[in-house]
Amino acid sequence: MSETTTALVTGANKGIGYEIAAGLGALGLRVGVGARDDARREDAVARLRASGVDAFGVPLDVTDDASVRAAAELLERQEGRLDVLVNNAGITGSLPQQPSAVDLDVVRTVVETNVYGVIRVTNAVLPLLRRAPSPRVVHVSSGVGSLTRQAAPADAAAQGPVAVAYAPSKTFLNAVMLQYVHELEGTGILMNAACPGFVATDLNGFRGTGTPQEGARTPVRLATLPDGGPTGGFFEDAGVVPW
């Protein structure tokens, strides 16, 4: 049973998730690489280990109850506790997503991963987080989930494209986070949401302007906050994101 500081990053086989795992590993954390694809997961673990990160694979499909239970059981057996959870796994869903014409199955699929998946994973590992001396939870959200930005007509760049499944799923995620924060008040668990910015990943067809390394900065910072740090916040590199 490990006594090191252990993190689990979901969707960590590529993109921002991989760089979050790399960033936490560079700070000395032992990192569980959560991913559903066996080959991609093990390739990511091998690359992280080659760079000096103490990484291990965690088979994990955030949309599958049995997979999530098995992942929590693996962490229980192997690590005994969990210090950091980064809920990074997410999807955009097929585009376009005009609200007047969207296929409701697209909305359901996006929410299943981006919201229900976060609840599923968080609840499964919460007993392990409670065992840690300074537990941290980070939800990788998006600035397009900000209702303030969506309602600002002069800020089209911050609004992003019309995406009735993806953007509201991040608003939903932020609201869910606040409910956890209320429930967990006084437990020492610090939980925050992070906007990585418009990062070039396969999520957006590599159209983003930032690098995955840049996108990982805020999640890594929030995952390693000192005791007494903020909880229930929504942050990006530039500071606080308006709700």
C-alpha positions as a Python dict, from the first residue, in 0.01 Angstrom:
ca = {
    (1, 'M'): (0, 0, 0),
    (2, 'S'): (152, 328, -112),
    (3, 'E'): (223, 614, 127),
    (4, 'T'): (315, 852, -152),
    (5, 'T'): (85, 1126, -280),
    (6, 'T'): (-130, 962, -547),
    (7, 'A'): (-338, 1125, -819),
    (8, 'L'): (-591, 990, -1064),
    (9, 'V'): (-638, 1177, -1392),
    (10, 'T'): (-926, 1067, -1612),
    (11, 'G'): (-881, 1082, -1988),
    (12, 'A'): (-507, 1098, -1931),
    (13, 'N'): (-385, 910, -2235),
    (14, 'K'): (-362, 1220, -2456),
    (15, 'G'): (-395, 1597, -2483),
    (16, 'I'): (-451, 1806, -2173),
    (17, 'G'): (-507, 1500, -1956),
    (18, 'Y'): (-169, 1358, -2047),
    (19, 'E'): (0, 1689, -1972),
    (20, 'I'): (-180, 1715, -1637),
    (21, 'A'): (-46, 1370, -1553),
    (22, 'A'): (301, 1477, -1666),
    (23, 'G'): (283, 1799, -1465),
    (24, 'L'): (173, 1625, -1147),
    (25, 'G'): (437, 1358, -1197),
    (26, 'A'): (706, 1622, -1237),
    (27, 'L'): (605, 1751, -893),
    (28, 'G'): (665, 1408, -744),
    (29, 'L'): (312, 1268, -739),
    (30, 'R'): (241, 909, -831),
    (31, 'V'): (-11, 929, -1115),
    (32, 'G'): (-285, 691, -1221),
    (33, 'V'): (-351, 726, -1593),
    (34, 'G'): (-724, 675, -1634),
    (35, 'A'): (-827, 578, -1986),
    (36, 'R'): (-1062, 330, -2148),
    (37, 'D'): (-845, 231, -2445),
    (38, 'D'): (-594, -30, -2327),
    (39, 'A'): (-328, 33, -2591),
    (40, 'R'): (-338, 414, -2562),
    (41, 'R'): (-338, 397, -2183),
    (42, 'E'): (-36, 171, -2166),
    (43, 'D'): (147, 377, -2427),
    (44, 'A'): (86, 689, -2218),
    (45, 'V'): (209, 514, -1904),
    (46, 'A'): (524, 402, -2086),
    (47, 'R'): (594, 754, -2214),
    (48, 'L'): (537, 907, -1872),
    (49, 'R'): (759, 652, -1702),
    (50, 'A'): (1030, 711, -1962),
    (51, 'S'): (1022, 1079, -1864),
    (52, 'G'): (1064, 993, -1498),
    (53, 'V'): (701, 1001, -1382),
    (54, 'D'): (583, 733, -1139),
    (55, 'A'): (281, 642, -1353),
    (56, 'F'): (49, 344, -1358),
    (57, 'G'): (-250, 251, -1568),
    (58, 'V'): (-611, 259, -1449),
    (59, 'P'): (-860, 104, -1691),
    (60, 'L'): (-1149, 350, -1677),
    (61, 'D'): (-1456, 430, -1883),
    (62, 'V'): (-1631, 711, -1696),
    (63, 'T'): (-1966, 623, -1858),
    (64, 'D'): (-1965, 265, -1728),
    (65, 'D'): (-2062, 185, -1368),
    (66, 'A'): (-1872, -143, -1356),
    (67, 'S'): (-1556, 11, -1502),
    (68, 'V'): (-1562, 294, -1249),
    (69, 'R'): (-1618, 54, -959),
    (70, 'A'): (-1328, -160, -1079),
    (71, 'A'): (-1104, 145, -1101),
    (72, 'A'): (-1189, 245, -745),
    (73, 'E'): (-1121, -108, -627),
    (74, 'L'): (-784, -107, -802),
    (75, 'L'): (-689, 215, -627),
    (76, 'E'): (-812, 74, -295),
    (77, 'R'): (-599, -239, -329),
    (78, 'Q'): (-291, -78, -477),
    (79, 'E'): (-275, 266, -316),
    (80, 'G'): (-503, 256, -13),
    (81, 'R'): (-606, 618, -58),
    (82, 'L'): (-629, 891, -320),
    (83, 'D'): (-487, 1239, -269),
    (84, 'V'): (-586, 1405, -597),
    (85, 'L'): (-865, 1346, -846),
    (86, 'V'): (-864, 1534, -1176),
    (87, 'N'): (-1186, 1481, -1371),
    (88, 'N'): (-1050, 1561, -1714),
    (89, 'A'): (-1231, 1316, -1944),
    (90, 'G'): (-1477, 1496, -2169),
    (91, 'I'): (-1629, 1505, -2514),
    (92, 'T'): (-1780, 1775, -2736),
    (93, 'G'): (-2031, 1555, -2916),
    (94, 'S'): (-2091, 1569, -3287),
    (95, 'L'): (-2125, 1913, -3443),
    (96, 'P'): (-2311, 2126, -3541),
    (97, 'Q'): (-2518, 2165, -3226),
    (98, 'Q'): (-2778, 2424, -3318),
    (99, 'P'): (-3044, 2405, -3044),
    (100, 'S'): (-3331, 2414, -3294),
    (101, 'A'): (-3203, 2109, -3480),
    (102, 'V'): (-2991, 1908, -3236),
    (103, 'D'): (-3036, 1535, -3198),
    (104, 'L'): (-3125, 1487, -2832),
    (105, 'D'): (-2912, 1173, -2824),
    (106, 'V'): (-2608, 1398, -2879),
    (107, 'V'): (-2703, 1603, -2572),
    (108, 'R'): (-2756, 1287, -2367),
    (109, 'T'): (-2421, 1144, -2475),
    (110, 'V'): (-2229, 1462, -2390),
    (111, 'V'): (-2392, 1498, -2049),
    (112, 'E'): (-2333, 1130, -1976),
    (113, 'T'): (-1957, 1183, -2006),
    (114, 'N'): (-1909, 1544, -1901),
    (115, 'V'): (-2144, 1547, -1602),
    (116, 'Y'): (-2271, 1203, -1504),
    (117, 'G'): (-1923, 1060, -1559),
    (118, 'V'): (-1776, 1315, -1319),
    (119, 'I'): (-2035, 1233, -1053),
    (120, 'R'): (-1983, 860, -1106),
    (121, 'V'): (-1605, 877, -1068),
    (122, 'T'): (-1606, 1129, -783),
    (123, 'N'): (-1850, 925, -577),
    (124, 'A'): (-1660, 602, -639),
    (125, 'V'): (-1330, 740, -510),
    (126, 'L'): (-1463, 977, -244),
    (127, 'P'): (-1397, 726, 38),
    (128, 'L'): (-1033, 709, -78),
    (129, 'L'): (-1007, 1089, -92),
    (130, 'R'): (-1139, 1114, 264),
    (131, 'R'): (-838, 909, 380),
    (132, 'A'): (-589, 1161, 240),
    (133, 'P'): (-447, 1435, 463),
    (134, 'S'): (-497, 1710, 201),
    (135, 'P'): (-736, 1585, -70),
    (136, 'R'): (-789, 1787, -386),
    (137, 'V'): (-1044, 1751, -666),
    (138, 'V'): (-1026, 1939, -995),
    (139, 'H'): (-1295, 1937, -1262),
    (140, 'V'): (-1169, 2037, -1606),
    (141, 'S'): (-1443, 2269, -1722),
    (142, 'S'): (-1447, 2535, -1993),
    (143, 'G'): (-1497, 2906, -2020),
    (144, 'V'): (-1782, 2839, -2263),
    (145, 'G'): (-1973, 2711, -1961),
    (146, 'S'): (-1973, 3063, -1816),
    (147, 'L'): (-2322, 3210, -1840),
    (148, 'T'): (-2172, 3556, -1798),
    (149, 'R'): (-1956, 3509, -2106),
    (150, 'Q'): (-2235, 3346, -2305),
    (151, 'A'): (-2459, 3643, -2232),
    (152, 'A'): (-2201, 3902, -2339),
    (153, 'P'): (-2274, 3986, -2706),
    (154, 'A'): (-1944, 4168, -2751),
    (155, 'D'): (-1741, 3864, -2649),
    (156, 'A'): (-1799, 3622, -2935),
    (157, 'A'): (-1455, 3464, -2899),
    (158, 'A'): (-1521, 3373, -2537),
    (159, 'Q'): (-1865, 3236, -2624),
    (160, 'G'): (-1728, 2984, -2870),
    (161, 'P'): (-1947, 2827, -3137),
    (162, 'V'): (-2315, 2752, -3079),
    (163, 'A'): (-2299, 2415, -2904),
    (164, 'V'): (-2617, 2329, -2716),
    (165, 'A'): (-2474, 2003, -2584),
    (166, 'Y'): (-2115, 2090, -2498),
    (167, 'A'): (-2131, 2443, -2355),
    (168, 'P'): (-2428, 2379, -2122),
    (169, 'S'): (-2269, 2052, -2009),
    (170, 'K'): (-1985, 2257, -1862),
    (171, 'T'): (-2233, 2496, -1697),
    (172, 'F'): (-2404, 2187, -1550),
    (173, 'L'): (-2066, 2055, -1434),
    (174, 'N'): (-1985, 2382, -1258),
    (175, 'A'): (-2321, 2378, -1079),
    (176, 'V'): (-2270, 2017, -971),
    (177, 'M'): (-1929, 2109, -832),
    (178, 'L'): (-2082, 2374, -609),
    (179, 'Q'): (-2323, 2118, -463),
    (180, 'Y'): (-2028, 1894, -375),
    (181, 'V'): (-1852, 2191, -215),
    (182, 'H'): (-2155, 2259, 5),
    (183, 'E'): (-2178, 1894, 109),
    (184, 'L'): (-1805, 1858, 176),
    (185, 'E'): (-1765, 2179, 375),
    (186, 'G'): (-1536, 2121, 670),
    (187, 'T'): (-1387, 1797, 536),
    (188, 'G'): (-1064, 1954, 409),
    (189, 'I'): (-1140, 1848, 51),
    (190, 'L'): (-1068, 2141, -178),
    (191, 'M'): (-1262, 2120, -504),
    (192, 'N'): (-1238, 2363, -794),
    (193, 'A'): (-1311, 2393, -1165),
    (194, 'A'): (-1045, 2478, -1420),
    (195, 'C'): (-1073, 2631, -1765),
    (196, 'P'): (-767, 2522, -1964),
    (197, 'G'): (-828, 2776, -2239),
    (198, 'F'): (-864, 2719, -2613),
    (199, 'V'): (-610, 2443, -2648),
    (200, 'A'): (-523, 2260, -2968),
    (201, 'T'): (-640, 1903, -2908),
    (202, 'D'): (-843, 1649, -3102),
    (203, 'L'): (-1145, 1768, -2901),
    (204, 'N'): (-1160, 2073, -3128),
    (205, 'G'): (-986, 1936, -3435),
    (206, 'F'): (-660, 2098, -3319),
    (207, 'R'): (-799, 2444, -3394),
    (208, 'G'): (-702, 2581, -3052),
    (209, 'T'): (-434, 2842, -3002),
    (210, 'G'): (-279, 2708, -2681),
    (211, 'T'): (-68, 2399, -2622),
    (212, 'P'): (-174, 2105, -2405),
    (213, 'Q'): (111, 2196, -2169),
    (214, 'E'): (-35, 2544, -2130),
    (215, 'G'): (-380, 2399, -2079),
    (216, 'A'): (-253, 2180, -1797),
    (217, 'R'): (-113, 2467, -1589),
    (218, 'T'): (-429, 2569, -1405),
    (219, 'P'): (-548, 2213, -1335),
    (220, 'V'): (-206, 2121, -1196),
    (221, 'R'): (-201, 2432, -979),
    (222, 'L'): (-548, 2359, -840),
    (223, 'A'): (-457, 1994, -781),
    (224, 'T'): (-166, 2096, -561),
    (225, 'L'): (-317, 2382, -362),
    (226, 'P'): (-188, 2427, -7),
    (227, 'D'): (-419, 2369, 287),
    (228, 'G'): (-645, 2669, 330),
    (229, 'G'): (-652, 2734, -44),
    (230, 'P'): (-968, 2821, -236),
    (231, 'T'): (-1254, 2580, -285),
    (232, 'G'): (-1563, 2613, -500),
    (233, 'G'): (-1390, 2841, -749),
    (234, 'F'): (-1372, 2856, -1128),
    (235, 'F'): (-1024, 2949, -1250),
    (236, 'E'): (-814, 2999, -1562),
    (237, 'D'): (-456, 3118, -1608),
    (238, 'A'): (-567, 3481, -1599),
    (239, 'G'): (-753, 3439, -1272),
    (240, 'V'): (-1117, 3381, -1179),
    (241, 'V'): (-1367, 3289, -1451),
    (242, 'P'): (-1709, 3455, -1405),
    (243, 'W'): (-1994, 3215, -1353),
}
